[in-house]
Amino acid sequence: MAETFIHPSAIVEKGAELGAGVRIGPFCHVSSEAVLGDDVELVGHATILGATTLGAGCQLHPTAVVGGTPQNHKHKGGPTALIIGKGCIIREGVTLHRGTDTSRGRTTIGDNCMFMAYSHVAHDCDLGSNVTMANYACLAGHVAVGDGVIISGYAAVHQFVRVGHHAFLAGYAAVVGDVIPFGMAVGDRAKLRGLNVIGMKRSGMARPELMQVRQAYRMLFSEERPLAENIERARGEFAGSAVVMDILDFMAGRERKYFTLPARGRPVGEDDGPDGE
């Protein structure tokens, strides 16, 4: 079993739980409520605050601060948590905040996520696995992000917005409405520019399914009828497609229905923008 290593200059408060093979580099600070899984590495100058759990194999780079108190005036100082899955890479200057005691009380992050330098996840967010946030990307509070989403540099997501699995947010996108699974959002304010075809292929989607999603996309966002009517038509037309039903279920998933849509007057078709990445 690998031995735990703590640099003499690091501060690990009494009560912190450290798994096997944990490595804590110089000038790190680990709170008394922290739980570090096996083989977690703090490279140096990293800070873990509050009730923060790091899954096995996570890596924190210098000046990353995880588990900070939420930037929310409604928070009363009660106990809240940040829960991070396995194998996440958290680069320089990243900030990941705990939940608020007046909301869900926790921020949750799945496995194998990559947070590039100076990206930020606010209070009460819920991220799936294999999410990538590029440099300076930012999530406001209460954002939900599905598996396999890519959020490009400087993109910002408004509070309470949902980003469906395998969506792609382009650089500098300002996202104020829900983005459908496999959707590709571009611009300020962000508009849909087609589908994240590369992400669809990476997810293992077969070509016939991909073509069905493209057909459903054109039907859903046709300006000939209201969106609600298009959704019902798509339910009938693509009832046998699990992947299309997944998108439609996402769109019906809660009472608040404010979506990121294609620009009005722009043709909705297969070549409606780049494929994403």
C-alpha positions as CSV (number, residue, x, y, z in Angstrom):
1,M,0.0,0.0,0.0
2,A,1.4,3.4,-1.0
3,E,2.4,5.7,1.9
4,T,0.9,9.1,2.5
5,F,3.3,12.0,2.2
6,I,2.8,15.4,3.7
7,H,5.4,18.2,3.1
8,P,6.7,19.8,6.3
9,S,5.4,23.2,5.2
10,A,1.8,22.0,4.6
11,I,-1.0,22.4,7.2
12,V,-3.3,19.5,7.6
13,E,-5.9,20.2,10.3
14,K,-6.7,17.6,12.9
15,G,-9.8,15.6,11.8
16,A,-9.0,15.5,8.1
17,E,-9.3,12.0,6.6
18,L,-6.5,11.0,4.2
19,G,-6.6,7.9,2.1
20,A,-3.6,5.7,1.1
21,G,-1.0,7.2,-1.1
22,V,-2.1,10.8,-0.6
23,R,0.6,13.3,-1.5
24,I,0.4,16.9,-0.1
25,G,3.0,19.2,-1.4
26,P,4.5,22.4,0.0
27,F,2.4,25.2,1.5
28,C,-1.0,23.4,1.1
29,H,-3.8,23.8,3.6
30,V,-6.3,21.0,4.3
31,S,-9.3,21.7,6.5
32,S,-10.4,19.5,9.4
33,E,-13.6,18.4,7.6
34,A,-11.9,17.4,4.4
35,V,-11.9,13.8,3.1
36,L,-9.2,12.9,0.6
37,G,-9.5,9.6,-1.3
38,D,-6.6,7.3,-2.2
39,D,-3.8,8.7,-4.3
40,V,-5.1,12.3,-4.2
41,E,-2.3,14.7,-5.0
42,L,-2.0,18.3,-3.9
43,V,0.9,19.6,-6.0
44,G,1.6,22.7,-3.9
45,H,0.0,25.9,-2.6
46,A,-3.5,24.3,-2.9
47,T,-6.2,24.9,-0.4
48,I,-9.1,22.7,0.7
49,L,-11.7,24.3,2.8
50,G,-14.8,23.1,4.7
51,A,-16.5,19.8,4.2
52,T,-14.9,18.9,0.9
53,T,-14.6,15.3,-0.4
54,L,-12.1,14.5,-3.1
55,G,-12.4,11.1,-4.8
56,A,-9.5,8.8,-5.5
57,G,-6.8,10.0,-7.9
58,C,-7.8,13.7,-8.0
59,Q,-5.1,16.2,-8.5
60,L,-5.0,19.8,-7.4
61,H,-2.5,22.3,-8.8
62,P,-1.0,25.4,-7.2
63,T,-3.4,28.2,-6.1
64,A,-6.5,26.1,-6.6
65,V,-9.1,26.7,-3.8
66,V,-11.8,24.1,-3.4
67,G,-14.6,24.1,-0.8
68,G,-14.8,27.9,-0.3
69,T,-18.0,29.4,1.2
70,P,-20.6,30.3,-1.4
71,Q,-20.8,33.8,-2.9
72,N,-24.4,34.1,-1.9
73,H,-26.0,36.6,0.5
74,K,-28.7,34.0,1.4
75,H,-26.1,31.7,2.9
76,K,-26.4,31.8,6.7
77,G,-23.1,30.0,7.5
78,G,-24.6,26.6,8.1
79,P,-22.9,23.3,7.2
80,T,-22.7,22.6,3.5
81,A,-20.5,20.4,1.3
82,L,-18.5,20.1,-1.9
83,I,-18.3,16.5,-3.2
84,I,-15.9,15.8,-6.1
85,G,-15.7,12.4,-7.8
86,K,-12.7,10.3,-8.8
87,G,-9.9,11.3,-11.2
88,C,-10.6,15.0,-11.5
89,I,-7.9,17.4,-12.5
90,I,-8.1,20.8,-11.0
91,R,-5.6,23.3,-12.4
92,E,-4.1,26.5,-11.3
93,G,-6.4,29.1,-9.7
94,V,-9.6,27.1,-10.0
95,T,-12.3,27.8,-7.5
96,L,-15.0,25.3,-6.6
97,H,-17.5,26.4,-3.9
98,R,-19.7,24.6,-1.4
99,G,-23.5,24.7,-1.5
100,T,-25.7,27.1,0.4
101,D,-27.6,26.2,3.6
102,T,-30.8,27.8,2.1
103,S,-30.7,25.6,-1.0
104,R,-29.6,22.0,-1.8
105,G,-26.7,22.4,0.6
106,R,-24.0,20.8,-1.6
107,T,-22.1,21.2,-4.9
108,T,-21.5,17.9,-6.7
109,I,-19.0,17.0,-9.4
110,G,-18.7,13.6,-11.1
111,D,-15.7,11.6,-12.1
112,N,-12.8,12.4,-14.5
113,C,-13.6,16.1,-14.9
114,M,-11.0,18.6,-16.1
115,F,-11.0,22.2,-14.7
116,M,-8.5,24.3,-16.6
117,A,-6.8,27.3,-15.1
118,Y,-9.0,29.9,-13.4
119,S,-12.3,28.2,-14.2
120,H,-15.1,28.6,-11.5
121,V,-18.0,26.5,-10.3
122,A,-20.4,28.3,-7.9
123,H,-22.6,27.1,-5.1
124,D,-25.2,24.3,-5.5
125,C,-24.1,23.3,-9.0
126,D,-24.4,19.7,-10.1
127,L,-21.9,18.4,-12.7
128,G,-21.8,15.0,-14.3
129,S,-18.7,13.0,-15.2
130,N,-16.2,13.7,-18.0
131,V,-17.0,17.5,-18.0
132,T,-14.3,19.8,-19.3
133,M,-14.2,23.5,-18.4
134,A,-11.5,25.4,-20.2
135,N,-9.6,28.5,-18.9
136,Y,-11.8,31.1,-17.2
137,A,-15.0,29.3,-17.9
138,C,-17.6,30.1,-15.2
139,L,-20.8,28.5,-13.9
140,A,-23.1,30.6,-11.7
141,G,-25.1,29.0,-8.8
142,H,-27.5,26.2,-9.2
143,V,-26.3,25.2,-12.7
144,A,-26.8,21.6,-13.8
145,V,-24.3,20.1,-16.3
146,G,-24.7,16.7,-17.9
147,D,-22.0,14.1,-18.7
148,G,-19.4,14.8,-21.4
149,V,-20.1,18.6,-21.7
150,I,-17.3,20.8,-23.0
151,I,-17.3,24.5,-21.8
152,S,-14.8,26.5,-23.8
153,G,-12.7,29.4,-22.5
154,Y,-14.4,32.4,-21.0
155,A,-17.9,30.9,-21.5
156,A,-20.3,31.9,-18.7
157,V,-23.5,30.1,-17.7
158,H,-26.3,32.0,-15.9
159,Q,-27.7,30.7,-12.6
160,F,-30.3,27.9,-12.7
161,V,-29.5,27.0,-16.3
162,R,-29.2,23.3,-17.4
163,V,-26.7,22.1,-19.9
164,G,-27.6,18.7,-21.4
165,H,-25.1,15.9,-21.7
166,H,-22.5,16.1,-24.5
167,A,-23.4,19.7,-25.3
168,F,-20.6,22.1,-26.5
169,L,-20.4,25.7,-25.3
170,A,-18.1,27.8,-27.6
171,G,-15.6,30.3,-26.3
172,Y,-17.0,33.5,-24.8
173,A,-20.6,32.1,-25.0
174,A,-23.0,33.8,-22.6
175,V,-25.6,31.1,-21.9
176,V,-28.8,32.3,-20.3
177,G,-31.2,29.4,-21.4
178,D,-31.1,25.6,-21.1
179,V,-29.0,23.9,-23.8
180,I,-30.4,20.6,-25.1
181,P,-28.3,17.4,-25.0
182,F,-25.7,17.4,-27.9
183,G,-26.5,21.1,-28.6
184,M,-23.8,23.6,-29.6
185,A,-24.2,27.1,-28.1
186,V,-22.3,30.0,-29.6
187,G,-22.3,33.8,-29.0
188,D,-23.5,36.5,-26.6
189,R,-26.4,35.9,-25.9
190,A,-25.7,32.4,-26.9
191,K,-27.7,30.8,-29.7
192,L,-27.8,27.2,-30.9
193,R,-25.6,26.6,-33.9
194,G,-26.5,23.0,-34.7
195,L,-25.3,19.9,-32.9
196,N,-22.1,18.8,-31.3
197,V,-21.5,16.1,-33.9
198,I,-18.0,15.2,-32.7
199,G,-19.3,14.8,-29.2
200,M,-22.1,12.6,-30.5
201,K,-19.6,10.4,-32.3
202,R,-17.3,10.3,-29.2
203,S,-20.3,9.1,-27.1
204,G,-20.6,6.1,-29.3
205,M,-23.7,7.1,-31.2
206,A,-24.2,5.1,-34.4
207,R,-24.7,7.0,-37.7
208,P,-28.4,6.1,-38.0
209,E,-29.1,7.6,-34.5
210,L,-27.0,10.7,-35.4
211,M,-29.1,11.2,-38.5
212,Q,-32.3,10.9,-36.5
213,V,-31.1,13.5,-34.0
214,R,-30.4,15.9,-36.9
215,Q,-33.8,15.3,-38.3
216,A,-35.4,15.9,-34.9
217,Y,-33.3,19.0,-34.4
218,R,-34.7,20.5,-37.6
219,M,-38.3,19.7,-36.6
220,L,-37.9,21.0,-33.0
221,F,-36.6,24.4,-34.0
222,S,-38.6,25.0,-37.2
223,E,-40.1,28.5,-37.0
224,E,-43.3,27.2,-38.8
225,R,-44.9,26.2,-35.5
226,P,-44.5,27.1,-31.8
227,L,-41.8,25.2,-30.0
228,A,-44.3,23.3,-27.8
229,E,-46.1,22.0,-30.9
230,N,-42.8,21.0,-32.4
231,I,-42.0,19.0,-29.3
232,E,-45.2,17.1,-29.5
233,R,-44.8,16.4,-33.2
234,A,-41.3,15.1,-32.6
235,R,-42.6,12.8,-29.8
236,G,-44.9,11.2,-32.4
237,E,-42.4,11.1,-35.3
238,F,-39.4,9.8,-33.3
239,A,-41.1,7.6,-30.7
240,G,-38.8,4.7,-31.5
241,S,-35.6,6.7,-31.0
242,A,-34.2,6.6,-27.4
243,V,-31.7,9.3,-28.1
244,V,-34.4,11.7,-29.4
245,M,-36.7,10.8,-26.5
246,D,-33.8,11.7,-24.2
247,I,-33.6,15.2,-25.6
248,L,-37.4,15.7,-25.5
249,D,-37.5,14.5,-21.9
250,F,-34.8,17.0,-21.1
251,M,-36.9,19.8,-22.6
252,A,-39.9,18.7,-20.5
253,G,-37.8,18.1,-17.4
254,R,-39.1,21.0,-15.3
255,E,-41.6,23.8,-15.1
256,R,-39.2,26.5,-16.1
257,K,-38.7,26.2,-19.8
258,Y,-36.4,28.8,-21.2
259,F,-34.1,27.4,-23.8
260,T,-31.1,28.5,-25.9
261,L,-32.6,28.5,-29.4
262,P,-31.3,29.0,-32.9
263,A,-31.2,32.6,-34.1
264,R,-34.5,33.7,-35.7
265,G,-34.5,33.7,-39.4
266,R,-31.5,31.5,-39.7
267,P,-32.0,28.2,-41.7
268,V,-32.1,25.2,-39.4
269,G,-30.2,22.4,-41.1
270,E,-27.3,20.0,-40.9
271,D,-24.8,22.6,-41.9
272,D,-25.9,25.2,-39.3
273,G,-22.4,25.8,-38.0
274,P,-19.3,23.8,-37.1
275,D,-19.4,20.4,-35.6
276,G,-17.9,21.4,-32.2
277,E,-15.2,19.4,-30.5
